[in-house]
Amino acid sequence: MDINRRQLLLAGGAIGATALLAACSSGAEDTDTAPAGGSKPKSGGTLRVGALGRASAITRDPHGTQANESDYLILALVHDTLTIPGANPNTKPRLAASWEPSADLKTWKFKIAKGAAFHDGSPVTADDVVWSLKRLRNTPSGAARLPGIKPENIRAEGTDTVVLVSDYANAELPLLTRLTTFVLKKGTAEKALEKAPGTGPFKLDWFRGGNARLVKNDKWYGGAVHLDAIEVTMFETPQAMANALLAGQIDVASNAGAVAARTAASRKDIQVLRRPNDMAMPIVMRTASGPFADVRVREAMRLVVDRDAMVKQVLSGYGTVANDIMGTGDPHLAKDIPQRKKDLATAKSLLAEAKFDLSKTYDLVTTEDIPGLAESATLFANQAREAGIKIKVVKQESGAFWDKTWKNGDFYTTYWGTNDSVVFFASKTMVSEAGQNEAGWADKEFDASYLKVIGTADETARAAALKELQQIEFAKSGYLLWGMADGIDLAASKVQNLPKLAGYGRVQLENVWLR
């Protein structure tokens, strides 16, 4: 599995043009996490959180591969990133209080928040951030994490400013700092990573076998932290985690899924919190070669699917219909592109024009990595049969899938939880040279449109280019995105102000309090 794949799954997307010259402050005034109903937060108490993970995949390296949600949660509470997800704009300040680009959008300056300090009391300096970003950039997947930024083009300016110089104009560069830009003290030794002081709202008390206890950082620069402590328990299955919540052993079951939500729906003492646009489970059709290289065949495949039925049956209704454009939570998602609907007659006509061989059976490769993924493949195969397309669903073990099928297969399912930015997906999975180009798609028109989007700060020109980008993706890409799954957290009734944002936003627990 690609070393950066899981982080991208968990993360959030990009900034909007309105945030391009953002100079707002960080801290607890973020309206995305403000207490509902005017309730006044109370201080104190320990929040017990369940998160998914496997003992064989535990990591303590902030810049390593966090295959476990439990590890990512712990690291994100201890080590701040430069920026964090927001609602609108969808990138907000954290360790970086503000950022500003040069006129050519290649040079960006990030100002460190005033009062930012490590848990041992030492102030965060630009040298610490530069050292951390260079360490991140020099990981095996560093180029994908900070594309366009070479290590030698990361430098300090004084004690509180970090300068990043991109190889090309990039109005969206701050999105790169939302994911794994965890900051360590300059020169932190590899053997000291587990206990390295962070800058976040919580400090590590202890860590044992994937479980951890975190205590409040009273001197956090970002504002008041309400909880005294957070205890994280790792669970290997959503079912075990949901059962622990129902038994009162934990207070929050993070990302528990639709099955657990149905079980808990009748319990008055349990909250079911839905985070829209949290998980995409698209079908990928290889465009570079093979049976789906013809754009007419890809269009036909998108027309045989009954999207409403997919959402109802695969997601148990905990989701929404999508329209084959990745990044459905983007505030700038085009609303005037007609919604695709099931149209068997047109699908059959396109297949005939393309001389698609209906006598063959086509393998649709899937995994059981997340609930509903394999089920989506099976239901789609049944629907495609109505158009005379024979599909065999092949369930592959996770390791084999990511090593052999992902980015190479002709026809397979994948999944992403990074859904608040159209441009994020374009940069990571669809431009010709993207390191994670899942469909092998190379389209000069799309590439040019992408460069228009990221290369201008002008609101009108950017909006036009972004719409053009989505229209090209809608018409020609290798993605069949039939729907979006809600992120579902289960929580005891006493838990207040859990994050409502999808992706990486769900690990922002500093504003949670107990009633």
C-alpha positions as CSV (number, residue, x, y, z in Angstrom):
1,M,0.0,0.0,0.0
2,D,1.3,3.5,-0.9
3,I,2.9,5.0,2.2
4,N,0.8,8.1,1.9
5,R,-2.5,6.6,0.9
6,R,-4.1,6.3,4.4
7,Q,-3.2,9.9,5.4
8,L,-5.0,11.1,2.2
9,L,-7.9,9.0,3.1
10,L,-8.2,10.7,6.5
11,A,-7.4,14.2,5.5
12,G,-9.2,17.3,4.3
13,G,-8.9,19.3,1.1
14,A,-7.9,22.7,0.0
15,I,-8.4,26.4,0.5
16,G,-10.9,28.5,-1.4
17,A,-9.8,31.7,-3.2
18,T,-11.4,33.8,-0.5
19,A,-8.9,32.5,1.9
20,L,-5.9,33.0,-0.4
21,L,-4.5,35.9,1.6
22,A,-5.9,34.7,5.0
23,A,-4.6,36.5,8.0
24,C,-7.1,35.3,10.6
25,S,-6.3,34.1,14.1
26,S,-6.3,30.5,15.3
27,G,-8.0,29.3,18.5
28,A,-11.3,28.4,20.1
29,E,-13.3,31.1,18.3
30,D,-13.7,28.9,15.2
31,T,-17.4,28.9,14.4
32,D,-17.2,25.4,12.9
33,T,-16.9,24.0,16.4
34,A,-18.9,26.6,18.4
35,P,-21.3,25.1,21.1
36,A,-24.8,24.4,19.8
37,G,-27.8,26.0,21.2
38,G,-25.9,28.6,23.1
39,S,-24.8,26.0,25.7
40,K,-21.9,27.2,27.8
41,P,-19.0,24.7,27.9
42,K,-18.1,23.2,31.2
43,S,-14.5,22.3,32.2
44,G,-13.3,19.0,33.5
45,G,-13.8,15.3,32.9
46,T,-12.2,12.5,30.8
47,L,-13.5,11.7,27.4
48,R,-13.1,8.0,26.4
49,V,-12.8,7.6,22.7
50,G,-12.7,4.5,20.6
51,A,-10.9,4.5,17.3
52,L,-10.1,1.8,14.7
53,G,-6.6,0.3,14.4
54,R,-4.6,-2.9,14.2
55,A,-1.7,-3.9,16.6
56,S,0.4,-4.8,13.6
57,A,0.2,-1.3,12.1
58,I,0.9,0.9,15.2
59,T,3.3,3.8,14.6
60,R,4.6,6.6,16.8
61,D,6.3,8.6,14.0
62,P,4.3,11.8,13.2
63,H,5.7,11.7,9.7
64,G,5.4,8.0,9.2
65,T,2.5,5.9,7.8
66,Q,-0.5,6.2,10.1
67,A,-2.5,3.2,8.9
68,N,-4.5,3.3,12.2
69,E,-7.1,5.9,12.9
70,S,-6.2,5.5,16.5
71,D,-2.6,6.5,15.9
72,Y,-3.6,9.5,13.7
73,L,-6.0,10.7,16.4
74,I,-3.4,10.6,19.1
75,L,-0.7,12.3,17.0
76,A,-3.2,15.0,15.9
77,L,-4.1,15.9,19.5
78,V,-0.4,16.0,20.6
79,H,1.2,17.6,17.5
80,D,-0.4,20.5,15.7
81,T,-0.3,20.9,11.9
82,L,0.3,24.3,10.3
83,T,-3.4,24.6,9.2
84,I,-6.6,22.7,9.8
85,P,-9.9,22.0,7.9
86,G,-12.7,24.5,8.2
87,A,-16.1,24.8,6.7
88,N,-16.0,27.9,4.5
89,P,-13.2,28.6,3.8
90,N,-12.1,25.1,4.2
91,T,-8.6,25.8,5.4
92,K,-8.1,27.6,8.7
93,P,-5.1,28.6,10.8
94,R,-3.5,26.5,13.5
95,L,0.2,26.6,14.2
96,A,0.5,29.0,11.3
97,A,-1.6,32.0,12.3
98,S,-1.5,33.4,8.8
99,W,-0.1,32.9,5.3
100,E,0.6,35.1,2.3
101,P,1.7,34.4,-1.3
102,S,3.9,36.3,-3.6
103,A,2.4,37.9,-6.7
104,D,3.4,35.0,-8.8
105,L,1.9,32.5,-6.3
106,K,5.1,30.6,-6.0
107,T,6.5,31.9,-2.7
108,W,4.4,31.5,0.4
109,K,5.2,32.9,3.9
110,F,3.6,31.2,6.9
111,K,3.7,33.2,10.2
112,I,3.9,31.1,13.4
113,A,1.1,31.7,15.9
114,K,2.1,34.0,18.8
115,G,2.6,32.1,22.0
116,A,3.0,28.7,20.3
117,A,5.2,26.5,22.5
118,F,6.2,22.9,22.9
119,H,4.9,20.9,25.8
120,D,8.2,21.3,27.6
121,G,7.8,25.1,27.5
122,S,10.2,26.0,24.8
123,P,8.9,28.3,22.0
124,V,8.2,27.0,18.5
125,T,10.6,28.7,16.1
126,A,10.8,28.9,12.3
127,D,13.8,26.6,12.5
128,D,11.7,23.9,14.2
129,V,9.1,24.1,11.5
130,V,11.7,24.1,8.7
131,W,13.4,21.1,10.2
132,S,10.1,19.2,10.5
133,L,8.9,20.0,7.0
134,K,12.2,18.9,5.5
135,R,12.0,15.7,7.5
136,L,8.5,15.1,6.2
137,R,9.6,16.0,2.6
138,N,12.5,13.4,2.8
139,T,10.2,10.5,3.7
140,P,9.6,7.9,1.0
141,S,6.4,9.6,0.0
142,G,7.5,13.2,0.7
143,A,7.2,14.4,-2.9
144,A,3.5,13.4,-2.8
145,R,2.9,15.0,0.6
146,L,4.5,18.3,-0.5
147,P,4.4,18.3,-4.3
148,G,6.3,21.0,-6.0
149,I,8.3,21.9,-2.9
150,K,11.9,20.7,-2.8
151,P,13.7,20.4,0.6
152,E,16.1,23.2,-0.4
153,N,13.2,25.5,-1.0
154,I,12.0,25.4,2.6
155,R,13.6,28.0,4.8
156,A,13.2,30.2,7.8
157,E,12.9,34.0,7.7
158,G,13.6,35.3,11.2
159,T,12.3,33.4,14.2
160,D,8.6,33.3,13.3
161,T,8.2,33.0,9.5
162,V,8.6,29.9,7.3
163,V,9.0,30.3,3.6
164,L,8.0,27.7,1.0
165,V,8.9,28.1,-2.6
166,S,7.0,26.1,-5.2
167,D,8.2,25.0,-8.6
168,Y,5.0,26.4,-10.1
169,A,2.3,28.9,-9.3
170,N,0.0,27.3,-6.8
171,A,-2.9,29.3,-5.2
172,E,-3.8,26.1,-3.3
173,L,-0.5,25.4,-1.6
174,P,-1.8,25.9,2.0
175,L,-3.9,22.7,1.5
176,L,-0.6,20.8,1.7
177,T,-0.1,21.9,5.2
178,R,-3.3,20.4,6.6
179,L,-2.4,16.8,6.7
180,T,0.9,15.6,8.2
181,T,2.8,18.8,8.8
182,F,3.2,17.9,12.5
183,V,6.0,20.0,14.0
184,L,8.7,18.5,16.2
185,K,11.7,20.2,17.9
186,K,14.6,20.6,15.6
187,G,17.0,17.7,15.8
188,T,14.6,15.3,17.6
189,A,16.3,11.9,17.5
190,E,14.5,8.9,16.0
191,K,14.5,7.0,19.3
192,A,12.9,9.9,21.0
193,L,9.9,10.2,18.7
194,E,7.5,8.3,21.0
195,K,7.9,10.8,23.8
196,A,8.7,13.9,21.8
197,P,6.9,17.0,23.1
198,G,4.3,18.4,20.7
199,T,2.5,21.8,20.4
200,G,-1.1,20.5,20.5
201,P,-4.0,20.9,23.0
202,F,-3.1,17.7,24.8
203,K,0.1,16.1,26.1
204,L,0.9,12.4,26.1
205,D,0.6,10.9,29.5
206,W,1.1,7.3,28.5
207,F,0.9,5.0,25.4
208,R,0.5,1.2,25.6
209,G,-0.2,-1.2,22.8
210,G,-2.2,1.3,20.7
211,N,-4.1,2.8,23.6
212,A,-3.2,6.1,25.2
213,R,-4.0,8.7,27.8
214,L,-3.7,12.4,26.9
215,V,-3.9,15.2,29.4
216,K,-4.9,18.9,28.9
217,N,-2.2,21.4,27.8
218,D,-3.1,24.3,30.1
219,K,-0.7,26.6,28.2
220,W,-2.0,25.8,24.6
221,Y,-1.7,28.9,22.4
222,G,-5.0,28.1,20.7
223,G,-7.4,28.8,23.5
224,A,-9.1,27.1,26.4
225,V,-9.2,23.3,26.4
226,H,-12.3,22.0,28.3
227,L,-11.5,18.4,29.0
228,D,-9.0,17.3,31.6
229,A,-8.0,14.3,29.6
230,I,-8.8,12.0,26.6
231,E,-8.3,8.3,26.7
232,V,-8.0,6.6,23.3
233,T,-8.8,2.9,23.0
234,M,-8.0,1.0,19.8
235,F,-10.5,-1.4,18.3
236,E,-9.9,-3.7,15.4
237,T,-13.5,-3.7,14.2
238,P,-16.4,-1.2,14.1
239,Q,-18.7,-3.8,15.7
240,A,-16.4,-4.2,18.7
241,M,-16.1,-0.5,19.1
242,A,-19.9,0.1,18.9
243,N,-20.5,-2.7,21.4
244,A,-18.1,-1.0,23.8
245,L,-20.1,2.3,23.5
246,L,-23.4,0.6,24.0
247,A,-22.0,-1.1,27.1
248,G,-20.8,2.2,28.5
249,Q,-17.1,1.4,28.3
250,I,-16.3,4.3,26.0
251,D,-18.0,7.7,25.4
252,V,-17.4,8.1,21.6
253,A,-17.2,5.5,18.8
254,S,-15.4,7.3,16.0
255,N,-16.4,6.5,12.4
256,A,-18.6,3.6,13.5
257,G,-20.5,3.1,10.2
258,A,-24.1,2.7,9.1
259,V,-24.7,-0.7,10.7
260,A,-23.8,0.6,14.1
261,A,-25.9,3.7,13.5
262,R,-29.0,1.6,12.8
263,T,-28.4,-0.4,16.0
264,A,-28.0,2.7,18.1
265,A,-30.8,4.7,16.6
266,S,-33.4,3.5,19.1
267,R,-31.2,4.3,22.1
268,K,-32.2,7.6,23.7
269,D,-28.9,7.7,25.6
270,I,-26.8,7.5,22.4
271,Q,-26.2,10.3,19.9
272,V,-25.8,9.4,16.2
273,L,-23.8,12.2,14.6
274,R,-23.6,12.3,10.8
275,R,-20.8,14.1,8.9
276,P,-21.8,14.6,5.3
277,N,-19.4,14.0,2.4
278,D,-17.1,11.9,4.6
279,M,-16.3,8.9,2.4
280,A,-16.2,8.4,-1.3
281,M,-16.3,4.8,-2.7
282,P,-15.9,5.3,-6.4
283,I,-15.4,2.7,-9.1
284,V,-12.2,3.3,-11.1
285,M,-12.1,2.5,-14.8
286,R,-8.7,2.5,-16.4
287,T,-8.5,5.1,-19.2
288,A,-5.0,4.5,-20.4
289,S,-5.7,1.0,-21.8
290,G,-8.0,-2.0,-21.6
291,P,-11.8,-2.4,-22.0
292,F,-12.7,1.0,-20.5
293,A,-10.2,3.2,-22.5
294,D,-13.1,4.3,-24.8
295,V,-14.8,7.3,-23.2
296,R,-18.2,6.0,-24.6
297,V,-17.8,2.8,-22.5
298,R,-17.1,4.8,-19.4
299,E,-20.1,7.0,-20.0
300,A,-22.2,3.9,-20.5
301,M,-21.0,2.4,-17.2
302,R,-22.0,5.6,-15.4
303,L,-25.5,5.4,-16.9
304,V,-26.3,1.8,-15.8
305,V,-26.0,2.6,-12.1
306,D,-29.1,3.3,-10.0
307,R,-27.6,5.8,-7.6
308,D,-30.6,6.1,-5.3
309,A,-30.7,2.4,-4.8
310,M,-26.9,2.3,-4.1
311,V,-27.2,4.9,-1.4
312,K,-30.3,3.2,0.1
313,Q,-28.9,-0.3,0.1
314,V,-25.2,0.1,0.5
315,L,-25.2,3.0,2.9
316,S,-28.5,2.2,4.6
317,G,-29.6,5.8,3.6
318,Y,-26.7,7.3,5.5
319,G,-25.3,9.2,2.5
320,T,-26.2,11.2,-0.6
321,V,-26.2,10.6,-4.4
322,A,-23.1,11.9,-6.2
323,N,-22.5,12.9,-9.8
324,D,-19.0,11.5,-10.7
325,I,-17.1,14.6,-9.6
326,M,-14.7,14.0,-6.7
327,G,-14.6,16.5,-3.9
328,T,-18.3,16.7,-3.1
329,G,-17.9,18.8,0.0
330,D,-16.1,21.6,-1.8
331,P,-18.0,25.0,-1.3
332,H,-17.4,25.6,-5.0
333,L,-18.8,22.3,-6.3
334,A,-20.6,23.1,-9.5
335,K,-24.4,23.0,-8.9
336,D,-25.5,23.4,-12.5
337,I,-24.0,20.2,-14.0
338,P,-27.0,18.0,-14.7
339,Q,-27.3,15.0,-12.3
340,R,-26.6,11.7,-14.1
341,K,-29.5,9.2,-13.9
342,K,-30.0,5.6,-14.9
343,D,-30.5,5.4,-18.7
344,L,-30.2,1.9,-20.0
345,A,-31.2,2.8,-23.5
346,T,-28.4,5.3,-24.0
347,A,-25.9,3.0,-22.2
348,K,-26.7,0.2,-24.6
349,S,-26.4,2.5,-27.6
350,L,-23.0,3.8,-26.4
351,L,-21.7,0.3,-25.8
352,A,-22.8,-0.7,-29.3
353,E,-21.0,2.3,-30.9
354,A,-17.8,1.5,-29.0
355,K,-18.1,-2.2,-30.0
356,F,-17.8,-3.2,-26.4
357,D,-17.6,-7.0,-26.1
358,L,-20.7,-8.1,-24.2
359,S,-19.8,-11.7,-24.5
360,K,-16.9,-11.3,-22.0
361,T,-17.1,-11.2,-18.2
362,Y,-15.2,-8.4,-16.6
363,D,-13.6,-8.6,-13.1
364,L,-14.5,-5.8,-10.7
365,V,-11.8,-6.0,-8.0
366,T,-12.7,-4.9,-4.5
367,T,-11.7,-5.3,-0.8
368,E,-13.4,-5.4,2.5
369,D,-11.2,-2.6,3.9
370,I,-14.2,-0.5,4.9
371,P,-17.9,-1.4,5.5
372,G,-20.0,-1.2,2.3
373,L,-17.2,-1.3,-0.2
374,A,-17.6,-4.9,-1.4
375,E,-21.4,-4.6,-1.2
376,S,-21.3,-1.6,-3.5
377,A,-19.4,-3.6,-6.1
378,T,-21.9,-6.5,-5.9
379,L,-24.9,-4.2,-6.3
380,F,-23.3,-2.4,-9.2
381,A,-22.6,-5.7,-10.9
382,N,-26.3,-6.7,-10.5
383,Q,-27.4,-3.4,-12.0
384,A,-25.0,-3.6,-14.9
385,R,-26.5,-6.9,-15.9
386,E,-29.6,-5.1,-17.0
387,A,-27.6,-3.6,-19.8
388,G,-26.1,-6.9,-20.8
389,I,-22.8,-6.3,-19.0
390,K,-21.4,-9.3,-17.2
391,I,-19.3,-8.4,-14.2
392,K,-17.7,-10.8,-11.7
393,V,-16.9,-9.2,-8.3
394,V,-13.4,-10.3,-7.1
395,K,-12.6,-9.8,-3.4
396,Q,-8.9,-9.3,-2.9
397,E,-6.9,-9.3,0.3
398,S,-6.0,-5.7,1.3
399,G,-2.3,-6.0,1.0
400,A,-2.5,-7.6,-2.4
401,F,-5.0,-5.1,-3.6
402,W,-2.8,-2.1,-2.8
403,D,0.4,-3.7,-4.1
404,K,-1.0,-5.1,-7.3
405,T,-4.4,-3.7,-8.3
406,W,-4.4,-0.1,-7.1
407,K,-3.3,2.3,-9.9
408,N,-2.8,-0.7,-12.2
409,G,-6.2,-2.5,-12.5
410,D,-8.7,-2.1,-15.3
411,F,-11.8,-2.0,-13.0
412,Y,-11.8,-1.7,-9.2
413,T,-13.2,0.0,-6.2
414,T,-11.3,2.5,-4.1
415,Y,-12.2,4.9,-1.2
416,W,-11.3,8.4,-0.1
417,G,-12.2,10.5,2.9
418,T,-10.8,13.7,1.5
419,N,-13.9,15.2,0.0
420,D,-13.9,19.0,0.6
421,S,-11.9,20.0,-2.4
422,V,-12.2,19.3,-6.1
423,V,-8.7,20.6,-6.7
424,F,-7.2,18.2,-4.1
425,F,-8.4,15.3,-6.1
426,A,-7.3,16.8,-9.4
427,S,-3.8,17.3,-8.1
428,K,-3.5,13.9,-6.4
429,T,-5.3,11.6,-8.7
430,M,-6.2,13.1,-12.1
431,V,-3.6,15.4,-13.6
432,S,-1.3,13.4,-16.0
433,E,1.7,13.4,-13.7
434,A,-0.2,12.8,-10.4
435,G,1.6,10.3,-8.2
436,Q,-1.7,8.6,-7.4
437,N,-3.4,8.6,-10.8
438,E,-5.8,5.7,-10.1
439,A,-7.2,5.6,-13.6
440,G,-4.1,6.3,-15.6
441,W,-5.9,9.3,-17.0
442,A,-3.9,11.8,-19.2
443,D,-6.0,14.6,-20.6
444,K,-4.2,17.8,-21.9
445,E,-7.4,19.8,-21.7
446,F,-7.9,18.8,-18.0
447,D,-4.2,19.5,-17.2
448,A,-4.4,23.0,-18.7
449,S,-7.6,23.7,-16.8
450,Y,-6.0,22.6,-13.6
451,L,-3.1,24.9,-14.1
452,K,-5.6,27.8,-14.7
453,V,-7.3,27.0,-11.3
454,I,-4.2,26.9,-9.2
455,G,-2.3,29.6,-11.1
456,T,-4.7,32.5,-10.4
457,A,-6.0,34.3,-7.4
458,D,-8.6,36.3,-9.4
459,E,-12.0,35.1,-8.1
460,T,-13.9,35.3,-11.4
461,A,-11.2,33.7,-13.5
462,R,-10.6,31.0,-10.9
463,A,-14.4,30.2,-10.7
464,A,-14.6,29.8,-14.5
465,A,-11.6,27.5,-14.6
466,L,-12.9,25.5,-11.7
467,K,-16.2,24.9,-13.4
468,E,-14.4,23.9,-16.6
469,L,-12.3,21.5,-14.6
470,Q,-15.4,19.8,-13.2
471,Q,-17.1,19.6,-16.6
472,I,-14.1,17.8,-18.1
473,E,-13.9,15.4,-15.2
474,F,-17.7,14.8,-15.4
475,A,-17.4,14.0,-19.1
476,K,-14.2,12.0,-19.4
477,S,-12.5,10.9,-16.2
478,G,-12.1,7.3,-15.0
479,Y,-14.3,7.7,-12.0
480,L,-17.8,6.5,-11.4
481,L,-18.8,8.2,-8.1
482,W,-22.3,7.0,-7.4
483,G,-22.7,8.4,-3.9
484,M,-21.1,9.7,-0.7
485,A,-21.2,8.0,2.7
486,D,-21.8,10.0,5.8
487,G,-19.2,9.8,8.5
488,I,-21.0,8.4,11.5
489,D,-19.9,8.9,15.1
490,L,-21.8,7.5,18.1
491,A,-21.6,9.3,21.4
492,A,-23.0,9.2,24.9
493,S,-25.5,11.9,25.5
494,K,-23.2,13.8,27.8
495,V,-20.7,14.4,25.1
496,Q,-21.0,17.9,23.6
497,N,-19.6,19.7,20.6
498,L,-18.1,16.9,18.6
499,P,-16.6,18.0,15.3
500,K,-19.0,18.1,12.4
501,L,-16.4,18.2,9.6
502,A,-15.5,15.2,7.6
503,G,-12.0,13.7,7.1
504,Y,-9.2,15.0,9.3
505,G,-11.7,17.4,10.8
506,R,-13.1,14.7,13.1
507,V,-9.9,14.5,15.1
508,Q,-10.2,18.1,16.3
509,L,-11.5,17.4,19.8
510,E,-10.1,20.4,21.7
511,N,-13.5,22.0,21.9
512,V,-15.4,19.0,23.1
513,W,-16.8,19.1,26.6
514,L,-18.9,16.9,28.9
515,R,-22.3,17.8,30.2
